[in-house]
Amino acid sequence: MNVGVCYAQADRQIWLRLEVPEGSTIADAIELSGVLKQIPEIDLETQKVGIFGKLAKLDAPVKEGDRVEIYRKITADPTQVQRRRVA
């Protein structure tokens, strides 16, 4: 089954396509992708994950064509960013 795993940092994005066995979970796809070795600061205990922009748990199953996303923590308060843009 073909799925994608993506993660974006401030200076680069990673998008990996891979084959995973039927019945794989989000955690399986992330592990098999090798992204945790490429970016060791990813912490699945604290960072959220999802499929196509919808939050999901690590044990959620993936389907053919899914895009698994690992989300970074917000580093700026969105209300403050908006105020700076207006000013």
PyMOL Python script that loads the backbone (N, CA, C, O; Angstrom):
from pymol import cmd

cmd.read_pdbstr("""\
ATOM      1  N   MET A   1       0.858  -1.166   0.000  1.00  0.00           N
ATOM      2  CA  MET A   1       0.000   0.000   0.000  1.00  0.00           C
ATOM      3  C   MET A   1       0.907   1.232   0.000  1.00  0.00           C
ATOM      4  O   MET A   1       1.860   1.296   0.776  1.00  0.00           O
ATOM      5  N   ASN A   2       0.622   2.194  -0.850  1.00  0.00           N
ATOM      6  CA  ASN A   2       1.446   3.377  -1.031  1.00  0.00           C
ATOM      7  C   ASN A   2       0.908   4.531  -0.177  1.00  0.00           C
ATOM      8  O   ASN A   2      -0.260   4.900  -0.299  1.00  0.00           O
ATOM      9  N   VAL A   3       1.768   5.106   0.697  1.00  0.00           N
ATOM     10  CA  VAL A   3       1.395   6.257   1.518  1.00  0.00           C
ATOM     11  C   VAL A   3       2.535   7.272   1.498  1.00  0.00           C
ATOM     12  O   VAL A   3       3.646   6.965   1.066  1.00  0.00           O
ATOM     13  N   GLY A   4       2.250   8.464   1.963  1.00  0.00           N
ATOM     14  CA  GLY A   4       3.270   9.497   2.085  1.00  0.00           C
ATOM     15  C   GLY A   4       3.438   9.904   3.533  1.00  0.00           C
ATOM     16  O   GLY A   4       2.497   9.826   4.323  1.00  0.00           O
ATOM     17  N   VAL A   5       4.629  10.335   3.877  1.00  0.00           N
ATOM     18  CA  VAL A   5       4.904  10.871   5.210  1.00  0.00           C
ATOM     19  C   VAL A   5       5.558  12.226   4.997  1.00  0.00           C
ATOM     20  O   VAL A   5       6.521  12.335   4.239  1.00  0.00           O
ATOM     21  N   CYS A   6       5.045  13.262   5.658  1.00  0.00           N
ATOM     22  CA  CYS A   6       5.632  14.585   5.472  1.00  0.00           C
ATOM     23  C   CYS A   6       5.849  15.281   6.814  1.00  0.00           C
ATOM     24  O   CYS A   6       5.150  15.050   7.800  1.00  0.00           O
ATOM     25  N   TYR A   7       6.862  16.147   6.789  1.00  0.00           N
ATOM     26  CA  TYR A   7       7.212  16.956   7.954  1.00  0.00           C
ATOM     27  C   TYR A   7       7.851  18.232   7.431  1.00  0.00           C
ATOM     28  O   TYR A   7       8.686  18.180   6.528  1.00  0.00           O
ATOM     29  N   ALA A   8       7.476  19.360   7.977  1.00  0.00           N
ATOM     30  CA  ALA A   8       8.031  20.636   7.528  1.00  0.00           C
ATOM     31  C   ALA A   8       8.741  21.331   8.676  1.00  0.00           C
ATOM     32  O   ALA A   8       8.204  21.470   9.774  1.00  0.00           O
ATOM     33  N   GLN A   9       9.955  21.760   8.394  1.00  0.00           N
ATOM     34  CA  GLN A   9      10.692  22.614   9.300  1.00  0.00           C
ATOM     35  C   GLN A   9      10.641  24.023   8.720  1.00  0.00           C
ATOM     36  O   GLN A   9      10.149  24.222   7.609  1.00  0.00           O
ATOM     37  N   ALA A  10      11.144  24.988   9.462  1.00  0.00           N
ATOM     38  CA  ALA A  10      11.112  26.362   8.977  1.00  0.00           C
ATOM     39  C   ALA A  10      11.920  26.514   7.683  1.00  0.00           C
ATOM     40  O   ALA A  10      11.571  27.329   6.829  1.00  0.00           O
ATOM     41  N   ASP A  11      12.990  25.739   7.536  1.00  0.00           N
ATOM     42  CA  ASP A  11      13.871  25.910   6.387  1.00  0.00           C
ATOM     43  C   ASP A  11      13.795  24.804   5.339  1.00  0.00           C
ATOM     44  O   ASP A  11      14.412  24.928   4.281  1.00  0.00           O
ATOM     45  N   ARG A  12      13.051  23.721   5.603  1.00  0.00           N
ATOM     46  CA  ARG A  12      12.935  22.659   4.601  1.00  0.00           C
ATOM     47  C   ARG A  12      11.722  21.782   4.875  1.00  0.00           C
ATOM     48  O   ARG A  12      11.202  21.726   5.989  1.00  0.00           O
ATOM     49  N   GLN A  13      11.294  21.105   3.828  1.00  0.00           N
ATOM     50  CA  GLN A  13      10.172  20.180   3.943  1.00  0.00           C
ATOM     51  C   GLN A  13      10.635  18.794   3.502  1.00  0.00           C
ATOM     52  O   GLN A  13      11.473  18.647   2.613  1.00  0.00           O
ATOM     53  N   ILE A  14      10.066  17.792   4.149  1.00  0.00           N
ATOM     54  CA  ILE A  14      10.360  16.408   3.780  1.00  0.00           C
ATOM     55  C   ILE A  14       9.056  15.752   3.368  1.00  0.00           C
ATOM     56  O   ILE A  14       8.065  15.800   4.096  1.00  0.00           O
ATOM     57  N   TRP A  15       9.068  15.143   2.201  1.00  0.00           N
ATOM     58  CA  TRP A  15       7.906  14.411   1.691  1.00  0.00           C
ATOM     59  C   TRP A  15       8.430  13.078   1.187  1.00  0.00           C
ATOM     60  O   TRP A  15       9.171  13.026   0.205  1.00  0.00           O
ATOM     61  N   LEU A  16       8.047  12.003   1.856  1.00  0.00           N
ATOM     62  CA  LEU A  16       8.526  10.676   1.503  1.00  0.00           C
ATOM     63  C   LEU A  16       7.359   9.797   1.085  1.00  0.00           C
ATOM     64  O   LEU A  16       6.344   9.742   1.780  1.00  0.00           O
ATOM     65  N   ARG A  17       7.490   9.115  -0.034  1.00  0.00           N
ATOM     66  CA  ARG A  17       6.490   8.145  -0.482  1.00  0.00           C
ATOM     67  C   ARG A  17       7.067   6.767  -0.186  1.00  0.00           C
ATOM     68  O   ARG A  17       8.252   6.523  -0.415  1.00  0.00           O
ATOM     69  N   LEU A  18       6.234   5.874   0.319  1.00  0.00           N
ATOM     70  CA  LEU A  18       6.724   4.535   0.631  1.00  0.00           C
ATOM     71  C   LEU A  18       5.606   3.510   0.580  1.00  0.00           C
ATOM     72  O   LEU A  18       4.420   3.837   0.638  1.00  0.00           O
ATOM     73  N   GLU A  19       6.025   2.266   0.470  1.00  0.00           N
ATOM     74  CA  GLU A  19       5.101   1.136   0.527  1.00  0.00           C
ATOM     75  C   GLU A  19       5.080   0.623   1.962  1.00  0.00           C
ATOM     76  O   GLU A  19       6.126   0.403   2.572  1.00  0.00           O
ATOM     77  N   VAL A  20       3.880   0.437   2.486  1.00  0.00           N
ATOM     78  CA  VAL A  20       3.724  -0.148   3.822  1.00  0.00           C
ATOM     79  C   VAL A  20       2.795  -1.348   3.714  1.00  0.00           C
ATOM     80  O   VAL A  20       1.952  -1.390   2.818  1.00  0.00           O
ATOM     81  N   PRO A  21       2.928  -2.318   4.603  1.00  0.00           N
ATOM     82  CA  PRO A  21       2.048  -3.489   4.562  1.00  0.00           C
ATOM     83  C   PRO A  21       0.599  -3.115   4.903  1.00  0.00           C
ATOM     84  O   PRO A  21       0.352  -2.152   5.628  1.00  0.00           O
ATOM     85  N   GLU A  22      -0.337  -3.880   4.377  1.00  0.00           N
ATOM     86  CA  GLU A  22      -1.742  -3.702   4.738  1.00  0.00           C
ATOM     87  C   GLU A  22      -1.870  -3.778   6.261  1.00  0.00           C
ATOM     88  O   GLU A  22      -1.172  -4.559   6.907  1.00  0.00           O
ATOM     89  N   GLY A  23      -2.749  -2.976   6.822  1.00  0.00           N
ATOM     90  CA  GLY A  23      -2.958  -2.979   8.267  1.00  0.00           C
ATOM     91  C   GLY A  23      -1.977  -2.103   9.035  1.00  0.00           C
ATOM     92  O   GLY A  23      -1.987  -2.100  10.266  1.00  0.00           O
ATOM     93  N   SER A  24      -1.130  -1.359   8.328  1.00  0.00           N
ATOM     94  CA  SER A  24      -0.156  -0.485   8.998  1.00  0.00           C
ATOM     95  C   SER A  24      -0.863   0.692   9.650  1.00  0.00           C
ATOM     96  O   SER A  24      -1.938   1.113   9.223  1.00  0.00           O
ATOM     97  N   THR A  25      -0.234   1.206  10.690  1.00  0.00           N
ATOM     98  CA  THR A  25      -0.742   2.373  11.416  1.00  0.00           C
ATOM     99  C   THR A  25       0.090   3.601  11.059  1.00  0.00           C
ATOM    100  O   THR A  25       1.092   3.504  10.350  1.00  0.00           O
ATOM    101  N   ILE A  26      -0.337   4.745  11.556  1.00  0.00           N
ATOM    102  CA  ILE A  26       0.439   5.971  11.369  1.00  0.00           C
ATOM    103  C   ILE A  26       1.841   5.789  11.933  1.00  0.00           C
ATOM    104  O   ILE A  26       2.821   6.167  11.292  1.00  0.00           O
ATOM    105  N   ALA A  27       1.942   5.216  13.122  1.00  0.00           N
ATOM    106  CA  ALA A  27       3.255   4.999  13.746  1.00  0.00           C
ATOM    107  C   ALA A  27       4.131   4.104  12.869  1.00  0.00           C
ATOM    108  O   ALA A  27       5.325   4.361  12.716  1.00  0.00           O
ATOM    109  N   ASP A  28       3.541   3.053  12.292  1.00  0.00           N
ATOM    110  CA  ASP A  28       4.301   2.158  11.414  1.00  0.00           C
ATOM    111  C   ASP A  28       4.839   2.912  10.205  1.00  0.00           C
ATOM    112  O   ASP A  28       6.008   2.768   9.846  1.00  0.00           O
ATOM    113  N   ALA A  29       3.983   3.716   9.578  1.00  0.00           N
ATOM    114  CA  ALA A  29       4.386   4.463   8.385  1.00  0.00           C
ATOM    115  C   ALA A  29       5.522   5.434   8.710  1.00  0.00           C
ATOM    116  O   ALA A  29       6.481   5.549   7.947  1.00  0.00           O
ATOM    117  N   ILE A  30       5.413   6.126   9.832  1.00  0.00           N
ATOM    118  CA  ILE A  30       6.459   7.070  10.226  1.00  0.00           C
ATOM    119  C   ILE A  30       7.768   6.329  10.460  1.00  0.00           C
ATOM    120  O   ILE A  30       8.821   6.766   9.994  1.00  0.00           O
ATOM    121  N   GLU A  31       7.711   5.225  11.169  1.00  0.00           N
ATOM    122  CA  GLU A  31       8.920   4.440  11.460  1.00  0.00           C
ATOM    123  C   GLU A  31       9.545   3.905  10.170  1.00  0.00           C
ATOM    124  O   GLU A  31      10.755   4.016   9.970  1.00  0.00           O
ATOM    125  N   LEU A  32       8.728   3.333   9.310  1.00  0.00           N
ATOM    126  CA  LEU A  32       9.242   2.763   8.061  1.00  0.00           C
ATOM    127  C   LEU A  32       9.801   3.825   7.113  1.00  0.00           C
ATOM    128  O   LEU A  32      10.668   3.526   6.292  1.00  0.00           O
ATOM    129  N   SER A  33       9.314   5.056   7.220  1.00  0.00           N
ATOM    130  CA  SER A  33       9.771   6.122   6.321  1.00  0.00           C
ATOM    131  C   SER A  33      11.211   6.537   6.591  1.00  0.00           C
ATOM    132  O   SER A  33      11.889   7.026   5.687  1.00  0.00           O
ATOM    133  N   GLY A  34      11.688   6.349   7.814  1.00  0.00           N
ATOM    134  CA  GLY A  34      13.040   6.771   8.168  1.00  0.00           C
ATOM    135  C   GLY A  34      13.146   8.243   8.551  1.00  0.00           C
ATOM    136  O   GLY A  34      14.245   8.735   8.806  1.00  0.00           O
ATOM    137  N   VAL A  35      12.019   8.955   8.594  1.00  0.00           N
ATOM    138  CA  VAL A  35      12.050  10.386   8.910  1.00  0.00           C
ATOM    139  C   VAL A  35      12.579  10.630  10.334  1.00  0.00           C
ATOM    140  O   VAL A  35      13.186  11.669  10.595  1.00  0.00           O
ATOM    141  N   LEU A  36      12.358   9.701  11.236  1.00  0.00           N
ATOM    142  CA  LEU A  36      12.835   9.882  12.612  1.00  0.00           C
ATOM    143  C   LEU A  36      14.359   9.832  12.682  1.00  0.00           C
ATOM    144  O   LEU A  36      14.960  10.432  13.573  1.00  0.00           O
ATOM    145  N   LYS A  37      14.983   9.122  11.749  1.00  0.00           N
ATOM    146  CA  LYS A  37      16.453   9.092  11.694  1.00  0.00           C
ATOM    147  C   LYS A  37      16.983  10.356  11.018  1.00  0.00           C
ATOM    148  O   LYS A  37      18.044  10.861  11.387  1.00  0.00           O
ATOM    149  N   GLN A  38      16.246  10.868  10.027  1.00  0.00           N
ATOM    150  CA  GLN A  38      16.672  12.082   9.329  1.00  0.00           C
ATOM    151  C   GLN A  38      16.542  13.316  10.218  1.00  0.00           C
ATOM    152  O   GLN A  38      17.371  14.223  10.153  1.00  0.00           O
ATOM    153  N   ILE A  39      15.499  13.347  11.048  1.00  0.00           N
ATOM    154  CA  ILE A  39      15.238  14.502  11.913  1.00  0.00           C
ATOM    155  C   ILE A  39      15.021  13.986  13.340  1.00  0.00           C
ATOM    156  O   ILE A  39      13.883  13.785  13.762  1.00  0.00           O
ATOM    157  N   PRO A  40      16.104  13.774  14.073  1.00  0.00           N
ATOM    158  CA  PRO A  40      15.995  13.171  15.406  1.00  0.00           C
ATOM    159  C   PRO A  40      15.235  14.011  16.428  1.00  0.00           C
ATOM    160  O   PRO A  40      14.812  13.481  17.455  1.00  0.00           O
ATOM    161  N   GLU A  41      15.051  15.312  16.172  1.00  0.00           N
ATOM    162  CA  GLU A  41      14.326  16.142  17.140  1.00  0.00           C
ATOM    163  C   GLU A  41      12.820  15.903  17.109  1.00  0.00           C
ATOM    164  O   GLU A  41      12.108  16.427  17.966  1.00  0.00           O
ATOM    165  N   ILE A  42      12.314  15.132  16.157  1.00  0.00           N
ATOM    166  CA  ILE A  42      10.890  14.781  16.157  1.00  0.00           C
ATOM    167  C   ILE A  42      10.621  13.919  17.377  1.00  0.00           C
ATOM    168  O   ILE A  42      11.308  12.925  17.611  1.00  0.00           O
ATOM    169  N   ASP A  43       9.615  14.306  18.156  1.00  0.00           N
ATOM    170  CA  ASP A  43       9.242  13.568  19.364  1.00  0.00           C
ATOM    171  C   ASP A  43       7.765  13.196  19.265  1.00  0.00           C
ATOM    172  O   ASP A  43       6.891  14.026  19.516  1.00  0.00           O
ATOM    173  N   LEU A  44       7.497  11.963  18.903  1.00  0.00           N
ATOM    174  CA  LEU A  44       6.115  11.526  18.714  1.00  0.00           C
ATOM    175  C   LEU A  44       5.334  11.452  20.025  1.00  0.00           C
ATOM    176  O   LEU A  44       4.110  11.325  20.011  1.00  0.00           O
ATOM    177  N   GLU A  45       6.026  11.531  21.140  1.00  0.00           N
ATOM    178  CA  GLU A  45       5.334  11.553  22.432  1.00  0.00           C
ATOM    179  C   GLU A  45       4.646  12.903  22.664  1.00  0.00           C
ATOM    180  O   GLU A  45       3.626  12.977  23.349  1.00  0.00           O
ATOM    181  N   THR A  46       5.214  13.969  22.085  1.00  0.00           N
ATOM    182  CA  THR A  46       4.660  15.301  22.331  1.00  0.00           C
ATOM    183  C   THR A  46       4.068  15.955  21.084  1.00  0.00           C
ATOM    184  O   THR A  46       3.169  16.788  21.196  1.00  0.00           O
ATOM    185  N   GLN A  47       4.559  15.591  19.900  1.00  0.00           N
ATOM    186  CA  GLN A  47       4.059  16.210  18.676  1.00  0.00           C
ATOM    187  C   GLN A  47       2.817  15.482  18.173  1.00  0.00           C
ATOM    188  O   GLN A  47       2.673  14.269  18.331  1.00  0.00           O
ATOM    189  N   LYS A  48       1.928  16.259  17.564  1.00  0.00           N
ATOM    190  CA  LYS A  48       0.695  15.685  17.028  1.00  0.00           C
ATOM    191  C   LYS A  48       0.930  15.188  15.611  1.00  0.00           C
ATOM    192  O   LYS A  48       1.848  15.628  14.919  1.00  0.00           O
ATOM    193  N   VAL A  49       0.076  14.260  15.200  1.00  0.00           N
ATOM    194  CA  VAL A  49       0.137  13.699  13.851  1.00  0.00           C
ATOM    195  C   VAL A  49      -1.264  13.706  13.256  1.00  0.00           C
ATOM    196  O   VAL A  49      -2.254  13.857  13.972  1.00  0.00           O
ATOM    197  N   GLY A  50      -1.334  13.543  11.954  1.00  0.00           N
ATOM    198  CA  GLY A  50      -2.636  13.492  11.308  1.00  0.00           C
ATOM    199  C   GLY A  50      -2.543  12.924   9.910  1.00  0.00           C
ATOM    200  O   GLY A  50      -1.466  12.575   9.426  1.00  0.00           O
ATOM    201  N   ILE A  51      -3.696  12.840   9.274  1.00  0.00           N
ATOM    202  CA  ILE A  51      -3.794  12.398   7.883  1.00  0.00           C
ATOM    203  C   ILE A  51      -4.582  13.466   7.132  1.00  0.00           C
ATOM    204  O   ILE A  51      -5.718  13.782   7.484  1.00  0.00           O
ATOM    205  N   PHE A  52      -3.962  14.011   6.097  1.00  0.00           N
ATOM    206  CA  PHE A  52      -4.588  15.062   5.285  1.00  0.00           C
ATOM    207  C   PHE A  52      -5.164  16.197   6.134  1.00  0.00           C
ATOM    208  O   PHE A  52      -6.293  16.630   5.904  1.00  0.00           O
ATOM    209  N   GLY A  53      -4.392  16.682   7.120  1.00  0.00           N
ATOM    210  CA  GLY A  53      -4.800  17.833   7.914  1.00  0.00           C
ATOM    211  C   GLY A  53      -5.766  17.550   9.040  1.00  0.00           C
ATOM    212  O   GLY A  53      -6.186  18.476   9.734  1.00  0.00           O
ATOM    213  N   LYS A  54      -6.129  16.302   9.241  1.00  0.00           N
ATOM    214  CA  LYS A  54      -7.027  15.926  10.342  1.00  0.00           C
ATOM    215  C   LYS A  54      -6.226  15.199  11.407  1.00  0.00           C
ATOM    216  O   LYS A  54      -5.542  14.216  11.120  1.00  0.00           O
ATOM    217  N   LEU A  55      -6.314  15.690  12.646  1.00  0.00           N
ATOM    218  CA  LEU A  55      -5.580  15.045  13.728  1.00  0.00           C
ATOM    219  C   LEU A  55      -5.981  13.584  13.864  1.00  0.00           C
ATOM    220  O   LEU A  55      -7.147  13.227  13.697  1.00  0.00           O
ATOM    221  N   ALA A  56      -4.997  12.748  14.169  1.00  0.00           N
ATOM    222  CA  ALA A  56      -5.241  11.315  14.351  1.00  0.00           C
ATOM    223  C   ALA A  56      -4.267  10.791  15.392  1.00  0.00           C
ATOM    224  O   ALA A  56      -3.275  11.440  15.723  1.00  0.00           O
ATOM    225  N   LYS A  57      -4.565   9.615  15.896  1.00  0.00           N
ATOM    226  CA  LYS A  57      -3.683   8.973  16.880  1.00  0.00           C
ATOM    227  C   LYS A  57      -2.673   8.103  16.150  1.00  0.00           C
ATOM    228  O   LYS A  57      -2.898   7.678  15.017  1.00  0.00           O
ATOM    229  N   LEU A  58      -1.554   7.845  16.822  1.00  0.00           N
ATOM    230  CA  LEU A  58      -0.503   7.043  16.217  1.00  0.00           C
ATOM    231  C   LEU A  58      -0.968   5.630  15.846  1.00  0.00           C
ATOM    232  O   LEU A  58      -0.415   5.015  14.934  1.00  0.00           O
ATOM    233  N   ASP A  59      -1.979   5.117  16.550  1.00  0.00           N
ATOM    234  CA  ASP A  59      -2.435   3.755  16.257  1.00  0.00           C
ATOM    235  C   ASP A  59      -3.552   3.705  15.211  1.00  0.00           C
ATOM    236  O   ASP A  59      -4.124   2.644  14.963  1.00  0.00           O
ATOM    237  N   ALA A  60      -3.862   4.856  14.597  1.00  0.00           N
ATOM    238  CA  ALA A  60      -4.889   4.879  13.547  1.00  0.00           C
ATOM    239  C   ALA A  60      -4.355   4.191  12.291  1.00  0.00           C
ATOM    240  O   ALA A  60      -3.193   4.378  11.928  1.00  0.00           O
ATOM    241  N   PRO A  61      -5.191   3.403  11.632  1.00  0.00           N
ATOM    242  CA  PRO A  61      -4.732   2.717  10.415  1.00  0.00           C
ATOM    243  C   PRO A  61      -4.595   3.700   9.252  1.00  0.00           C
ATOM    244  O   PRO A  61      -5.311   4.699   9.180  1.00  0.00           O
ATOM    245  N   VAL A  62      -3.669   3.400   8.349  1.00  0.00           N
ATOM    246  CA  VAL A  62      -3.523   4.195   7.134  1.00  0.00           C
ATOM    247  C   VAL A  62      -4.138   3.434   5.964  1.00  0.00           C
ATOM    248  O   VAL A  62      -4.229   2.207   5.964  1.00  0.00           O
ATOM    249  N   LYS A  63      -4.560   4.220   4.958  1.00  0.00           N
ATOM    250  CA  LYS A  63      -5.152   3.636   3.758  1.00  0.00           C
ATOM    251  C   LYS A  63      -4.312   4.027   2.545  1.00  0.00           C
ATOM    252  O   LYS A  63      -3.497   4.947   2.607  1.00  0.00           O
ATOM    253  N   GLU A  64      -4.519   3.329   1.471  1.00  0.00           N
ATOM    254  CA  GLU A  64      -3.829   3.619   0.209  1.00  0.00           C
ATOM    255  C   GLU A  64      -3.945   5.108  -0.123  1.00  0.00           C
ATOM    256  O   GLU A  64      -5.037   5.675  -0.120  1.00  0.00           O
ATOM    257  N   GLY A  65      -2.802   5.726  -0.408  1.00  0.00           N
ATOM    258  CA  GLY A  65      -2.780   7.114  -0.818  1.00  0.00           C
ATOM    259  C   GLY A  65      -2.805   8.141   0.296  1.00  0.00           C
ATOM    260  O   GLY A  65      -2.751   9.339   0.018  1.00  0.00           O
ATOM    261  N   ASP A  66      -2.885   7.710   1.560  1.00  0.00           N
ATOM    262  CA  ASP A  66      -2.912   8.663   2.676  1.00  0.00           C
ATOM    263  C   ASP A  66      -1.619   9.468   2.751  1.00  0.00           C
ATOM    264  O   ASP A  66      -0.550   8.989   2.374  1.00  0.00           O
ATOM    265  N   ARG A  67      -1.737  10.711   3.249  1.00  0.00           N
ATOM    266  CA  ARG A  67      -0.574  11.550   3.545  1.00  0.00           C
ATOM    267  C   ARG A  67      -0.506  11.703   5.052  1.00  0.00           C
ATOM    268  O   ARG A  67      -1.325  12.401   5.650  1.00  0.00           O
ATOM    269  N   VAL A  68       0.464  11.053   5.659  1.00  0.00           N
ATOM    270  CA  VAL A  68       0.678  11.143   7.103  1.00  0.00           C
ATOM    271  C   VAL A  68       1.488  12.398   7.367  1.00  0.00           C
ATOM    272  O   VAL A  68       2.528  12.614   6.745  1.00  0.00           O
ATOM    273  N   GLU A  69       1.009  13.234   8.296  1.00  0.00           N
ATOM    274  CA  GLU A  69       1.669  14.496   8.596  1.00  0.00           C
ATOM    275  C   GLU A  69       2.106  14.522  10.058  1.00  0.00           C
ATOM    276  O   GLU A  69       1.358  14.123  10.951  1.00  0.00           O
ATOM    277  N   ILE A  70       3.316  14.995  10.283  1.00  0.00           N
ATOM    278  CA  ILE A  70       3.826  15.201  11.637  1.00  0.00           C
ATOM    279  C   ILE A  70       3.848  16.704  11.846  1.00  0.00           C
ATOM    280  O   ILE A  70       4.494  17.430  11.090  1.00  0.00           O
ATOM    281  N   TYR A  71       3.147  17.174  12.865  1.00  0.00           N
ATOM    282  CA  TYR A  71       2.997  18.617  13.080  1.00  0.00           C
ATOM    283  C   TYR A  71       4.018  19.136  14.081  1.00  0.00           C
ATOM    284  O   TYR A  71       4.304  18.497  15.093  1.00  0.00           O
ATOM    285  N   ARG A  72       4.566  20.323  13.771  1.00  0.00           N
ATOM    286  CA  ARG A  72       5.464  21.006  14.702  1.00  0.00           C
ATOM    287  C   ARG A  72       4.640  21.779  15.716  1.00  0.00           C
ATOM    288  O   ARG A  72       3.463  22.067  15.500  1.00  0.00           O
ATOM    289  N   LYS A  73       5.280  22.104  16.817  1.00  0.00           N
ATOM    290  CA  LYS A  73       4.636  22.973  17.803  1.00  0.00           C
ATOM    291  C   LYS A  73       4.568  24.389  17.238  1.00  0.00           C
ATOM    292  O   LYS A  73       5.439  24.802  16.472  1.00  0.00           O
ATOM    293  N   ILE A  74       3.548  25.117  17.615  1.00  0.00           N
ATOM    294  CA  ILE A  74       3.425  26.511  17.191  1.00  0.00           C
ATOM    295  C   ILE A  74       4.466  27.322  17.945  1.00  0.00           C
ATOM    296  O   ILE A  74       4.571  27.231  19.168  1.00  0.00           O
ATOM    297  N   THR A  75       5.233  28.116  17.208  1.00  0.00           N
ATOM    298  CA  THR A  75       6.301  28.895  17.844  1.00  0.00           C
ATOM    299  C   THR A  75       5.935  30.356  18.016  1.00  0.00           C
ATOM    300  O   THR A  75       6.653  31.099  18.685  1.00  0.00           O
ATOM    301  N   ALA A  76       4.829  30.779  17.423  1.00  0.00           N
ATOM    302  CA  ALA A  76       4.384  32.174  17.544  1.00  0.00           C
ATOM    303  C   ALA A  76       2.886  32.181  17.822  1.00  0.00           C
ATOM    304  O   ALA A  76       2.139  31.360  17.290  1.00  0.00           O
ATOM    305  N   ASP A  77       2.470  33.095  18.639  1.00  0.00           N
ATOM    306  CA  ASP A  77       1.052  33.254  18.936  1.00  0.00           C
ATOM    307  C   ASP A  77       0.357  33.812  17.699  1.00  0.00           C
ATOM    308  O   ASP A  77       0.685  34.916  17.265  1.00  0.00           O
ATOM    309  N   PRO A  78      -0.593  33.079  17.120  1.00  0.00           N
ATOM    310  CA  PRO A  78      -1.245  33.538  15.886  1.00  0.00           C
ATOM    311  C   PRO A  78      -1.897  34.914  16.004  1.00  0.00           C
ATOM    312  O   PRO A  78      -1.939  35.656  15.023  1.00  0.00           O
ATOM    313  N   THR A  79      -2.400  35.264  17.175  1.00  0.00           N
ATOM    314  CA  THR A  79      -3.020  36.589  17.326  1.00  0.00           C
ATOM    315  C   THR A  79      -1.961  37.692  17.255  1.00  0.00           C
ATOM    316  O   THR A  79      -2.226  38.771  16.723  1.00  0.00           O
ATOM    317  N   GLN A  80      -0.774  37.430  17.782  1.00  0.00           N
ATOM    318  CA  GLN A  80       0.296  38.425  17.721  1.00  0.00           C
ATOM    319  C   GLN A  80       0.803  38.585  16.286  1.00  0.00           C
ATOM    320  O   GLN A  80       1.111  39.696  15.854  1.00  0.00           O
ATOM    321  N   VAL A  81       0.888  37.476  15.551  1.00  0.00           N
ATOM    322  CA  VAL A  81       1.318  37.547  14.158  1.00  0.00           C
ATOM    323  C   VAL A  81       0.351  38.393  13.352  1.00  0.00           C
ATOM    324  O   VAL A  81       0.769  39.219  12.541  1.00  0.00           O
ATOM    325  N   GLN A  82      -0.926  38.193  13.570  1.00  0.00           N
ATOM    326  CA  GLN A  82      -1.946  38.970  12.848  1.00  0.00           C
ATOM    327  C   GLN A  82      -1.827  40.451  13.184  1.00  0.00           C
ATOM    328  O   GLN A  82      -1.935  41.295  12.295  1.00  0.00           O
ATOM    329  N   ARG A  83      -1.606  40.775  14.451  1.00  0.00           N
ATOM    330  CA  ARG A  83      -1.467  42.178  14.848  1.00  0.00           C
ATOM    331  C   ARG A  83      -0.257  42.820  14.178  1.00  0.00           C
ATOM    332  O   ARG A  83      -0.318  43.975  13.755  1.00  0.00           O
ATOM    333  N   ARG A  84       0.844  42.073  14.081  1.00  0.00           N
ATOM    334  CA  ARG A  84       2.041  42.615  13.431  1.00  0.00           C
ATOM    335  C   ARG A  84       1.784  42.882  11.952  1.00  0.00           C
ATOM    336  O   ARG A  84       2.266  43.875  11.407  1.00  0.00           O
ATOM    337  N   ARG A  85       1.031  42.007  11.305  1.00  0.00           N
ATOM    338  CA  ARG A  85       0.734  42.194   9.877  1.00  0.00           C
ATOM    339  C   ARG A  85      -0.104  43.447   9.667  1.00  0.00           C
ATOM    340  O   ARG A  85       0.132  44.204   8.725  1.00  0.00           O
ATOM    341  N   VAL A  86      -1.085  43.669  10.543  1.00  0.00           N
ATOM    342  CA  VAL A  86      -1.976  44.818  10.427  1.00  0.00           C
ATOM    343  C   VAL A  86      -1.192  46.115  10.643  1.00  0.00           C
ATOM    344  O   VAL A  86      -1.420  47.112   9.958  1.00  0.00           O
ATOM    345  N   ALA A  87      -0.270  46.084  11.604  1.00  0.00           N
ATOM    346  CA  ALA A  87       0.525  47.289  11.933  1.00  0.00           C
ATOM    347  C   ALA A  87       1.492  47.548  10.851  1.00  0.00           C
ATOM    348  O   ALA A  87       2.258  48.510  10.924  1.00  0.00           O
TER     349      ALA A  87
END
""", "prot")
cmd.dss("prot")
cmd.show_as("cartoon", "prot")
cmd.util.cbc("prot")
cmd.orient("prot")
